[in-house]
C-alpha cells in the first residue's frame, strides 16, 4: 500500500517513477535505451552519448538471452538504474557503471 502511494505521489509530480517501465509490455530495451539517451541529453549535454551506447552494447551482449523472473529482458534493469541516475544528473562514469553493474 505504501509503495502504491509513493508511486502515485511520484506520478503526480512527474518524477522518475512515472517514467520507468514496470511491466515487460510497457517498453522494450530499445525504447528504454532511447529514453535514457534523451534524458542524458536533457540533463547533461556534455556527456558523449556514444560512450553510453558503448557501455550499453557491452552490457546487452553480456545479458543477451537472460530474462528476469518477471519475464522482461535482464538488460532492462541496468537501463532503469542508469535512467534514475541520469535523472539525478550523474556523470558519464556513474552512468556507465550503472549499465555495467551486473556484468
N, CA, C and O of each residue as an XYZ file, in Angstrom:
412
protein
N       0.827     -1.192      0.000
C       0.000      0.000      0.000
C       0.873      1.259      0.000
O       0.626      2.202     -0.752
N       1.893      1.254      0.854
C       2.778      2.420      0.936
C       3.510      2.643     -0.385
O       3.678      3.782     -0.821
N       3.949      1.544     -1.029
C       4.640      1.665     -2.307
C       3.710      2.260     -3.366
O       4.141      3.091     -4.165
N       2.453      1.850     -3.382
C       1.494      2.405     -4.335
C       1.306      3.900     -4.113
O       1.176      4.660     -5.073
N       1.291      4.322     -2.857
C       1.154      5.747     -2.558
C       2.379      6.514     -3.033
O       2.255      7.621     -3.558
N       3.582      5.922     -2.848
C       4.805      6.565     -3.315
C       4.792      6.727     -4.834
O       5.166      7.777     -5.356
N       4.360      5.681     -5.538
C       4.291      5.744     -6.997
C       3.289      6.810     -7.428
O       3.568      7.599     -8.331
N       2.127      6.835     -6.787
C       1.106      7.838     -7.124
C       1.631      9.249     -6.891
O       1.408     10.135     -7.716
N       2.328      9.468     -5.772
C       2.906     10.781     -5.473
C       3.925     11.169     -6.542
O       3.933     12.304     -7.018
N       4.780     10.226     -6.914
C       5.797     10.484     -7.926
C       5.155     10.824     -9.270
O       5.610     11.729     -9.970
N       4.092     10.092     -9.627
C       3.423     10.351    -10.900
C       2.793     11.738    -10.927
O       2.829     12.416    -11.954
N       2.225     12.156     -9.826
C       1.627     13.500     -9.767
C       2.686     14.576     -9.955
O       2.425     15.615    -10.563
N       3.880     14.324     -9.432
C       4.962     15.305     -9.543
C       5.740     15.141    -10.843
O       6.622     15.950    -11.134
N       5.432     14.113    -11.631
C       6.176     13.873    -12.866
C       7.554     13.323    -12.591
O       8.457     13.485    -13.413
N       7.743     12.667    -11.440
C       9.041     12.132    -11.039
C       9.455     10.911    -11.839
O       8.724     10.436    -12.709
N      10.627     10.423    -11.529
C      11.238      9.326    -12.273
C      10.376      8.076    -12.285
O      10.342      7.373    -13.295
N       9.679      7.776    -11.200
C       8.872      6.558    -11.170
C       7.790      6.568    -12.241
O       7.399      5.514    -12.743
N       7.311      7.748    -12.590
C       6.264      7.823    -13.613
C       6.813      7.555    -15.005
O       6.041      7.300    -15.929
N       8.136      7.608    -15.177
C       8.744      7.415    -16.493
C       9.368      6.043    -16.683
O       9.759      5.699    -17.798
N       9.470      5.253    -15.624
C      10.105      3.946    -15.746
C       9.095      2.879    -16.138
O       7.963      2.884    -15.654
N       9.506      1.952    -17.026
C       8.616      0.846    -17.350
C       8.615     -0.169    -16.212
O       9.680     -0.595    -15.764
N       7.437     -0.560    -15.742
C       7.344     -1.519    -14.651
C       6.933     -2.903    -15.125
O       7.091     -3.874    -14.386
N       6.414     -3.013    -16.330
C       5.989     -4.303    -16.857
C       6.638     -4.498    -18.218
O       6.899     -3.524    -18.924
N       6.905     -5.759    -18.599
C       7.550     -6.006    -19.887
C       6.816     -5.375    -21.066
O       7.451     -5.013    -22.056
N       5.509     -5.238    -20.986
C       4.750     -4.704    -22.115
C       4.865     -3.186    -22.253
O       4.494     -2.633    -23.288
N       5.365     -2.518    -21.243
C       5.433     -1.052    -21.285
C       6.429     -0.540    -22.322
O       6.127      0.394    -23.065
N       7.589     -1.133    -22.373
C       8.621     -0.700    -23.311
C       9.633     -1.819    -23.457
O       9.847     -2.609    -22.537
N      10.247     -1.873    -24.616
C      11.302     -2.852    -24.823
C      12.651     -2.215    -24.549
O      12.736     -1.015    -24.286
N      13.706     -3.016    -24.609
C      15.050     -2.484    -24.342
C      15.443     -1.332    -25.263
O      16.108     -0.390    -24.830
N      15.036     -1.403    -26.532
C      15.406     -0.331    -27.465
C      14.761      0.993    -27.065
O      15.404      2.042    -27.078
N      13.474      0.922    -26.708
C      12.767      2.137    -26.294
C      13.336      2.680    -24.989
O      13.440      3.893    -24.807
N      13.702      1.780    -24.086
C      14.278      2.209    -22.807
C      15.622      2.887    -23.015
O      15.919      3.893    -22.370
N      16.442      2.339    -23.917
C      17.735      2.958    -24.212
C      17.530      4.330    -24.847
O      18.215      5.287    -24.485
N      16.600      4.435    -25.784
C      16.325      5.731    -26.416
C      15.876      6.760    -25.383
O      16.292      7.917    -25.433
N      15.030      6.338    -24.452
C      14.568      7.246    -23.394
C      15.738      7.675    -22.512
O      15.828      8.840    -22.124
N      16.634      6.742    -22.197
C      17.824      7.075    -21.404
C      18.676      8.104    -22.139
O      19.109      9.090    -21.542
N      18.917      7.886    -23.415
C      19.755      8.811    -24.183
C      19.127     10.203    -24.273
O      19.832     11.209    -24.196
N      17.801     10.261    -24.437
C      17.121     11.567    -24.451
C      17.287     12.272    -23.108
O      17.548     13.474    -23.060
N      17.137     11.526    -22.027
C      17.257     12.104    -20.692
C      18.680     12.600    -20.439
O      18.872     13.674    -19.870
N      19.672     11.823    -20.859
C      21.073     12.235    -20.698
C      21.307     13.541    -21.444
O      21.953     14.450    -20.925
N      20.784     13.634    -22.657
C      20.956     14.856    -23.453
C      20.320     16.060    -22.759
O      20.877     17.158    -22.784
N      19.150     15.856    -22.137
C      18.460     16.939    -21.427
C      19.210     17.357    -20.168
O      19.365     18.548    -19.902
N      19.672     16.386    -19.401
C      20.250     16.669    -18.085
C      21.718     17.084    -18.129
O      22.159     17.903    -17.323
N      22.477     16.515    -19.079
C      23.907     16.796    -19.126
C      24.382     16.639    -20.568
O      24.869     15.578    -20.958
N      24.239     17.691    -21.345
C      24.549     17.624    -22.773
C      26.036     17.416    -23.048
O      26.417     17.130    -24.184
N      26.877     17.554    -22.032
C      28.318     17.345    -22.221
C      28.690     15.864    -22.288
O      29.788     15.519    -22.725
N      27.785     14.992    -21.860
C      28.064     13.557    -21.894
C      27.983     13.069    -23.337
O      27.033     13.375    -24.057
N      28.990     12.307    -23.746
C      29.046     11.740    -25.090
C      28.119     10.520    -25.147
O      28.393      9.493    -24.526
N      27.039     10.642    -25.887
C      26.048      9.561    -25.980
C      26.661      8.279    -26.531
O      26.196      7.183    -26.218
N      27.704      8.411    -27.352
C      28.352      7.209    -27.899
C      28.959      6.356    -26.796
O      28.998      5.131    -26.905
N      29.435      7.002    -25.728
C      30.014      6.249    -24.608
C      28.933      5.507    -23.823
O      29.167      4.409    -23.317
N      27.756      6.111    -23.726
C      26.618      5.430    -23.091
C      26.224      4.233    -23.955
O      25.988      3.142    -23.436
N      26.154      4.433    -25.262
C      25.788      3.355    -26.177
C      26.817      2.225    -26.139
O      26.461      1.050    -26.230
N      28.082      2.586    -26.006
C      29.142      1.574    -25.926
C      28.989      0.708    -24.678
O      29.083     -0.518    -24.750
N      28.751      1.352    -23.529
C      28.545      0.607    -22.282
C      27.292     -0.261    -22.395
O      27.281     -1.410    -21.954
N      26.241      0.298    -22.988
C      25.001     -0.469    -23.170
C      25.244     -1.686    -24.059
O      24.770     -2.778    -23.746
N      25.969     -1.516    -25.153
C      26.228     -2.628    -26.076
C      26.956     -3.765    -25.368
O      26.640     -4.935    -25.579
N      27.930     -3.422    -24.530
C      28.671     -4.441    -23.786
C      27.745     -5.147    -22.798
O      27.756     -6.375    -22.701
N      26.945     -4.372    -22.067
C      26.014     -4.956    -21.090
C      24.969     -5.810    -21.796
O      24.641     -6.902    -21.332
N      24.445     -5.319    -22.913
C      23.420     -6.065    -23.648
C      23.977     -7.391    -24.147
O      23.307     -8.419    -24.054
N      25.193     -7.376    -24.674
C      25.817     -8.618    -25.144
C      26.042     -9.586    -23.983
O      25.889    -10.798    -24.140
N      26.401     -9.055    -22.833
C      26.648     -9.893    -21.655
C      25.366    -10.522    -21.116
O      25.399    -11.621    -20.561
N      24.243     -9.834    -21.275
C      22.963    -10.310    -20.734
C      22.045    -10.903    -21.806
O      20.909    -11.273    -21.511
N      22.529    -10.992    -23.040
C      21.688    -11.477    -24.142
C      21.079    -12.834    -23.796
O      21.773    -13.767    -23.392
N      19.769    -12.911    -23.966
C      19.056    -14.155    -23.695
C      18.627    -14.335    -22.248
O      17.866    -15.253    -21.944
N      19.100    -13.476    -21.348
C      18.725    -13.589    -19.937
C      17.404    -12.864    -19.695
O      17.158    -11.786    -20.236
N      16.570    -13.476    -18.876
C      15.283    -12.881    -18.504
C      15.202    -12.782    -16.990
O      15.776    -13.597    -16.269
N      14.485    -11.778    -16.520
C      14.190    -11.652    -15.095
C      12.996    -12.546    -14.787
O      12.323    -13.012    -15.706
N      12.723    -12.792    -13.516
C      11.575    -13.616    -13.143
C      10.272    -13.029    -13.666
O       9.311    -13.759    -13.911
N      10.241    -11.719    -13.837
C       9.043    -11.045    -14.356
C       8.826    -11.322    -15.841
O       7.746    -11.063    -16.372
N       9.853    -11.848    -16.512
C       9.763    -12.114    -17.941
C      10.415    -11.055    -18.805
O      10.610    -11.264    -20.003
N      10.757     -9.918    -18.211
C      11.383     -8.864    -19.013
C      12.847     -9.204    -19.267
O      13.463     -9.971    -18.526
N      13.389     -8.617    -20.331
C      14.802     -8.802    -20.632
C      15.636     -8.277    -19.474
O      15.324     -7.232    -18.902
N      16.700     -9.002    -19.126
C      17.509     -8.605    -17.977
C      18.115     -7.219    -18.154
O      18.281     -6.489    -17.177
N      18.447     -6.848    -19.386
C      19.085     -5.553    -19.642
C      18.212     -4.381    -19.207
O      18.719     -3.279    -18.993
N      16.903     -4.607    -19.075
C      16.006     -3.530    -18.633
C      16.401     -2.996    -17.255
O      16.282     -1.798    -16.999
N      16.869     -3.874    -16.372
C      17.235     -3.423    -15.019
C      18.405     -2.437    -15.049
O      18.280     -1.347    -14.491
N      19.542     -2.777    -15.681
C      20.628     -1.790    -15.733
C      20.225     -0.481    -16.416
O      20.667      0.594    -16.011
N      19.386     -0.572    -17.451
C      18.927      0.655    -18.113
C      18.084      1.486    -17.151
O      18.213      2.710    -17.107
N      17.223      0.825    -16.383
C      16.383      1.551    -15.418
C      17.237      2.233    -14.354
O      16.962      3.370    -13.971
N      18.274      1.542    -13.874
C      19.172      2.137    -12.877
C      19.878      3.350    -13.481
O      19.958      4.403    -12.847
N      20.387      3.204    -14.701
C      21.064      4.322    -15.369
C      20.104      5.488    -15.594
O      20.506      6.648    -15.505
N      18.847      5.190    -15.884
C      17.853      6.242    -16.098
C      17.611      7.038    -14.823
O      17.525      8.266    -14.858
N      17.503      6.344    -13.710
C      17.336      7.032    -12.423
C      18.524      7.951    -12.165
O      18.350      9.104    -11.772
N      19.728      7.439    -12.387
C      20.932      8.233    -12.128
C      21.074      9.390    -13.123
O      21.542     10.468    -12.757
N      20.673      9.170    -14.367
C      20.699     10.259    -15.353
C      19.739     11.362    -14.935
O      20.042     12.546    -15.079
N      18.579     10.969    -14.416
C      17.596     11.953    -13.953
C      18.162     12.787    -12.807
O      17.786     13.945    -12.627
N      19.059     12.195    -12.043
C      19.698     12.913    -10.938
C      20.900     13.739    -11.400
O      21.526     14.431    -10.597
N      21.223     13.664    -12.705
C      22.311     14.471    -13.257
C      23.697     13.901    -13.049
O      24.678     14.645    -13.039
N      23.793     12.590    -12.881
C      25.094     11.966    -12.638
C      25.987     12.034    -13.877
O      25.514     12.265    -14.990
N      27.292     11.828    -13.660
C      28.273     11.943    -14.734
C      28.369     10.658    -15.562
O      27.730      9.654    -15.250
N      29.180     10.711    -16.621
C      29.333      9.595    -17.548
C      29.794      8.328    -16.845
O      29.219      7.261    -17.063
N      30.811      8.423    -16.014
C      31.344      7.239    -15.345
C      30.280      6.551    -14.501
O      30.203      5.323    -14.479
N      29.469      7.326    -13.813
C      28.400      6.763    -12.986
C      27.364      6.061    -13.855
O      26.891      4.981    -13.502
N      27.010      6.662    -14.983
C      26.024      6.047    -15.873
C      26.573      4.770    -16.507
O      25.843      3.793    -16.673
N      27.850      4.779    -16.858
C      28.467      3.563    -17.386
C      28.464      2.463    -16.322
O      28.165      1.307    -16.621
N      28.794      2.821    -15.097
C      28.790      1.839    -14.006
C      27.392      1.268    -13.792
O      27.241      0.077    -13.518
N      26.382      2.105    -13.917
C      25.002      1.628    -13.761
C      24.668      0.597    -14.835
O      24.066     -0.436    -14.543
N      25.053      0.874    -16.059
C      24.762     -0.058    -17.149
C      25.539     -1.363    -17.015
O      25.079     -2.413    -17.462
N      26.706     -1.295    -16.405
C      27.591     -2.467    -16.330
C      27.578     -3.158    -14.970
O      28.324     -4.116    -14.767
N      26.752     -2.699    -14.036
C      26.873     -3.190    -12.661
C      26.520     -4.659    -12.468
O      26.882     -5.228    -11.438
N      25.839     -5.291    -13.396
C      25.517     -6.717    -13.262
C      26.288     -7.594    -14.243
O      25.978     -8.776    -14.391
N      27.282     -7.029    -14.911
C      28.061     -7.806    -15.889
C      29.067     -8.663    -15.160
O      29.827     -9.397    -15.792
